[in-house]
Every structure is written in C-alpha cells, then in structure tokens.
Amino acid sequence: MDIDAYAAAHRPEWSRLAQLSSRSRVLDGAEADELVALYQNVATHLSVVRSAAPDAIVVGHLSSLLATARGAIAGPRVPAWREILYFFTDGFPAALYRARRWWIATALVSLVAAFFMGWYIAANPRVQGELASPDLVNGVFRPGGQFETYYTQFSPGSFGFKVWVNNAWVSALALFGGVTLVFPFVAMYMNTANLAVDGGFMAAHGRFGTFLSLVAPHGMLELSAVFVAGGCGMRIAWALLSPGPRTRGEALGEQG
C-alpha cells in the first residue's frame, strides 16, 4: 500500500476529527454523532496502516488523534498529573524513539567531527597560533588556568543551574530553530567546534586526560540533550524541505 496516497485520501477526515475533538468546541447533536462516526473510521484507518504499511509518523499521528477524540467522547478529562506522568513515561520516550535516526546520526557525526578537528588542532602548532595567542592559551589551558577554574569558581548548585539554563536555551534554539532550516546546523557546528578547540588545546598541552575528567561527568548528559534537540530540529527542517503529499504547514505541525 502507498502510505502517502492513503494518507492524502483520508486527510480531510483526520482534520475534521481533530477539529471536532478540540477542547474549545461545544458540539451539538449532529456534530457529536459525526465525531463518533469519524472516530470509528479513523480507528479503522489506524488498523489498516499498522497492518499494511506501519509508518511510524502516520501511526503516531493517528494514535494521538484517536486519544484526543476518545477523551472528547468519554467526557471527563484526564487529571493534569496523569498527563504529566504520561509525558515522561510514554510520550517523550516514544518521541525519542521515532526520531532516533536523526539524533543518533547527529551525535555520531558531531563526535567524529569533533575528534578529527581536535586532533588536527593538537597536531598543528601553526593552527593553534592562528586560533589564539600564546598568552591566551597559557592563561586558559595551563594547570590551574581558566578552563579548570570554570568548573570550581562557583558552588556546585550555582554551577549546575548556570550550565543547565544555558543548555536548555541552546537545546530550545536548536529544536525550534528547525523552522529556519539553518539554525540546527549552526548550533551543532558551534557545539562541535567548541568541543574540538578545547579538547585540541588541552591535548596539545598533554592534558587530554584532565579535559575528559572535567567534561565527562556532566558533559555526556549535556551533549546528549543538545544532540537530541539538534537532531529533532533537523527533522523539522527536513519536513519543511520535503513535505511529501502534505502541505508544508501540515508537515511542520505533525513533526513539531
């Protein structure tokens, strides 16, 4: 089965179901009957897609649409705490899994690029001289220099808050910047370049082990967050560049 053609053929019904399921709408009798009929039709569509062409994006979209419609039909709303719990136990992990090819590829490309860039910097004194003056390099990367004191000049709580606020900001820009088609790539490049320059200079001064010991405890979690955000931002950008049979607005809405 051609999943794109199938989706295009039934998209008006899906859009109408989403419209009737909106919490802001008060339905009359005819609209309530239509909602139930559309719910049954879309449930059949989901079953067909799962059995014939299990596209993860379409399955996820229809499952979410049916869950919203089920809530509109059933009446009582799910308590807020259950929605929050669902986000952490089901919604967010499922979103990570569906986008796994994007953020895993982003992580691998970024880390490999950072390694080779750092190695090139460490092996070429001329490049080091072009990037920073000897006085600056000595002040930052010597034992007890600014690279090390950055991790100890604040209390652990203050340092953690500062790092995570910055990390959340970069991740948000990389994710939502996908609509610009450019910013996720810029963010990943800047992140990779900073990692490579710091690692390269520390390695050139025989302190690569110190570099890893300072960066690894929190850096692995931080980098993972940035890679996931960057990969998902690139996925949004790709949805705009190649929306398939959908309009660009529909593609952006589904991927977002």
C-alpha positions as CSV (number, residue, x, y, z in Angstrom):
1,M,0.0,0.0,0.0
2,D,1.2,3.5,-0.8
3,I,1.1,5.2,2.6
4,D,1.4,8.7,1.2
5,A,-1.6,8.2,-1.2
6,Y,-3.6,6.6,1.6
7,A,-2.8,9.5,4.0
8,A,-3.7,12.1,1.3
9,A,-7.0,10.4,0.6
10,H,-8.1,10.3,4.2
11,R,-6.5,13.5,5.5
12,P,-9.8,15.5,5.3
13,E,-11.4,13.0,7.7
14,W,-8.4,13.2,10.0
15,S,-8.5,17.0,10.0
16,R,-12.2,17.1,10.7
17,L,-11.8,14.7,13.6
18,A,-9.1,16.9,15.1
19,Q,-11.4,19.9,14.7
20,L,-14.3,18.2,16.4
21,S,-12.1,16.8,19.2
22,S,-10.8,20.3,20.1
23,R,-11.5,21.1,23.8
24,S,-12.5,24.6,22.9
25,R,-15.6,23.3,20.9
26,V,-19.1,22.7,22.3
27,L,-20.7,20.2,20.0
28,D,-24.4,20.0,19.0
29,G,-26.1,16.7,18.5
30,A,-25.2,16.3,14.8
31,E,-21.5,17.1,15.5
32,A,-21.4,14.6,18.3
33,D,-22.7,11.9,16.0
34,E,-20.2,12.9,13.4
35,L,-17.4,12.8,16.0
36,V,-18.3,9.2,16.9
37,A,-18.5,8.1,13.3
38,L,-15.2,9.7,12.4
39,Y,-13.6,8.2,15.5
40,Q,-14.7,4.7,14.2
41,N,-13.4,5.4,10.7
42,V,-10.1,6.7,11.8
43,A,-9.6,3.8,14.1
44,T,-10.1,1.6,11.1
45,H,-7.6,3.7,9.2
46,L,-5.0,3.2,12.0
47,S,-5.6,-0.6,11.9
48,V,-5.0,-0.6,8.1
49,V,-1.9,1.4,8.4
50,R,-0.5,-0.8,11.1
51,S,-1.1,-4.0,9.2
52,A,-0.2,-2.9,5.7
53,A,2.3,-0.1,5.9
54,P,3.3,0.7,9.5
55,D,4.8,4.2,9.0
56,A,5.9,5.4,12.5
57,I,4.9,9.1,11.8
58,V,1.4,8.2,10.5
59,V,0.8,5.7,13.3
60,G,1.9,8.2,15.9
61,H,-0.3,10.9,14.4
62,L,-3.4,8.8,14.2
63,S,-2.9,7.3,17.7
64,S,-2.6,10.8,19.1
65,L,-5.7,11.9,17.2
66,L,-7.7,9.0,18.4
67,A,-6.6,9.5,22.0
68,T,-7.8,13.1,21.9
69,A,-11.1,12.1,20.2
70,R,-11.6,9.4,22.8
71,G,-11.3,12.0,25.6
72,A,-13.8,14.2,23.8
73,I,-16.3,11.3,23.5
74,A,-15.8,9.9,27.0
75,G,-16.3,13.3,28.7
76,P,-14.2,13.6,31.9
77,R,-10.8,14.9,31.3
78,V,-7.6,13.1,32.4
79,P,-6.2,14.8,35.5
80,A,-3.2,17.1,34.8
81,W,-0.9,14.9,36.9
82,R,-1.7,11.9,34.7
83,E,-0.9,13.9,31.5
84,I,2.5,14.9,33.1
85,L,3.2,11.3,34.0
86,Y,2.2,10.2,30.5
87,F,4.7,12.7,29.0
88,F,7.6,11.3,31.0
89,T,6.7,7.6,30.8
90,D,5.2,7.3,27.3
91,G,5.1,10.4,25.2
92,F,8.6,11.7,25.5
93,P,10.3,8.2,25.2
94,A,8.1,7.4,22.1
95,A,9.1,10.7,20.5
96,L,12.8,10.0,21.1
97,Y,12.4,6.5,19.6
98,R,10.6,7.8,16.5
99,A,13.3,10.4,16.0
100,R,16.2,8.1,16.8
101,R,17.8,8.0,13.4
102,W,18.1,11.8,13.4
103,W,19.6,12.4,16.8
104,I,21.8,9.3,16.7
105,A,23.2,10.4,13.3
106,T,23.7,13.9,14.7
107,A,25.6,12.6,17.7
108,L,27.8,10.3,15.7
109,V,28.7,12.9,13.1
110,S,29.3,15.6,15.7
111,L,31.5,13.4,17.9
112,V,33.6,12.1,14.9
113,A,34.0,15.6,13.5
114,A,35.0,16.9,17.0
115,F,37.6,14.2,17.3
116,F,39.2,14.9,14.0
117,M,39.1,18.6,14.4
118,G,40.6,18.4,17.9
119,W,43.3,16.0,16.6
120,Y,44.2,18.4,13.8
121,I,44.4,21.3,16.2
122,A,46.6,19.4,18.7
123,A,48.9,18.2,15.9
124,N,49.5,21.6,14.2
125,P,51.1,24.4,16.3
126,R,50.5,26.8,13.4
127,V,46.8,26.2,13.6
128,Q,46.9,26.8,17.4
129,G,48.7,30.1,16.8
130,E,46.0,31.2,14.3
131,L,43.2,30.4,16.8
132,A,44.6,32.1,19.9
133,S,47.7,34.0,21.1
134,P,50.3,32.2,23.3
135,D,49.3,34.3,26.3
136,L,45.7,33.5,26.0
137,V,46.4,29.8,25.5
138,N,48.6,29.7,28.6
139,G,46.1,31.5,30.7
140,V,43.2,29.2,29.7
141,F,44.8,25.8,29.3
142,R,47.7,25.7,31.8
143,P,47.3,23.8,35.1
144,G,45.0,25.8,37.3
145,G,44.0,28.0,34.3
146,Q,40.7,29.4,33.3
147,F,39.5,26.1,31.8
148,E,39.8,24.4,35.1
149,T,38.6,27.2,37.3
150,Y,35.5,27.5,35.3
151,Y,34.3,24.3,37.0
152,T,35.3,25.3,40.5
153,Q,34.7,29.1,40.8
154,F,31.0,28.6,41.6
155,S,29.3,26.4,44.2
156,P,28.0,23.1,42.7
157,G,24.4,24.3,42.9
158,S,25.1,27.6,41.2
159,F,27.3,26.0,38.6
160,G,24.7,23.3,37.8
161,F,22.0,26.0,37.4
162,K,24.1,28.1,35.2
163,V,25.1,25.2,32.9
164,W,21.6,23.8,32.6
165,V,19.9,27.1,31.9
166,N,22.4,27.6,29.1
167,N,22.0,24.0,27.9
168,A,18.2,24.4,27.9
169,W,18.5,27.6,25.9
170,V,20.8,26.1,23.3
171,S,18.6,23.0,23.0
172,A,15.4,25.1,22.6
173,L,17.0,27.2,19.9
174,A,18.3,24.0,18.1
175,L,14.9,22.4,18.3
176,F,12.5,25.2,17.5
177,G,15.1,26.8,15.1
178,G,14.3,23.9,12.7
179,V,11.7,26.2,11.1
180,T,14.6,28.4,10.0
181,L,16.2,25.4,8.1
182,V,19.6,26.7,9.2
183,F,19.9,27.1,12.9
184,P,20.1,23.4,14.0
185,F,23.1,23.0,11.7
186,V,24.7,26.2,13.0
187,A,24.1,25.1,16.6
188,M,25.6,21.7,16.0
189,Y,28.6,23.2,14.3
190,M,29.3,25.6,17.1
191,N,28.9,22.9,19.7
192,T,31.3,20.6,17.8
193,A,33.8,23.4,17.2
194,N,33.9,24.4,20.9
195,L,34.4,20.8,22.0
196,A,37.2,20.3,19.4
197,V,39.1,23.5,20.2
198,D,39.0,22.9,24.0
199,G,40.0,19.2,23.6
200,G,42.6,20.0,21.0
201,F,44.4,22.6,23.0
202,M,44.3,20.5,26.2
203,A,45.7,17.6,24.2
204,A,48.5,19.8,22.8
205,H,49.5,20.6,26.4
206,G,49.5,17.0,27.4
207,R,46.3,17.4,29.5
208,F,43.7,15.5,27.5
209,G,43.0,13.2,30.5
210,T,42.3,16.3,32.6
211,F,40.0,17.5,29.8
212,L,38.0,14.3,29.9
213,S,37.8,14.2,33.6
214,L,36.3,17.7,33.7
215,V,34.0,17.4,30.8
216,A,32.7,13.8,31.1
217,P,30.8,13.9,34.4
218,H,28.2,16.4,33.2
219,G,29.2,16.8,29.5
220,M,27.8,13.4,28.4
221,L,24.3,14.3,29.6
222,E,24.5,17.9,28.3
223,L,25.8,16.8,24.9
224,S,23.1,14.1,24.7
225,A,20.4,16.8,25.3
226,V,21.9,19.0,22.6
227,F,22.2,16.2,20.1
228,V,18.6,15.1,20.6
229,A,17.4,18.7,20.2
230,G,19.6,19.3,17.2
231,G,18.5,16.0,15.5
232,C,14.8,16.8,16.1
233,G,15.4,20.3,14.8
234,M,16.9,18.9,11.6
235,R,14.0,16.6,11.3
236,I,11.6,19.6,11.4
237,A,13.7,21.3,8.8
238,W,13.6,18.3,6.6
239,A,9.8,18.2,6.9
240,L,9.7,21.7,5.5
241,L,12.1,20.9,2.7
242,S,10.3,17.6,1.8
243,P,6.7,17.6,3.0
244,G,5.6,14.8,0.6
245,P,1.9,14.9,-0.2
246,R,1.1,17.2,2.8
247,T,1.2,20.9,2.8
248,R,4.3,22.4,4.5
249,G,2.1,23.6,7.3
250,E,0.7,20.1,7.9
251,A,4.2,18.6,7.7
252,L,5.5,21.2,10.2
253,G,2.6,20.6,12.6
254,E,3.0,16.8,12.5
255,Q,6.8,16.8,13.0
256,G,6.6,19.6,15.6
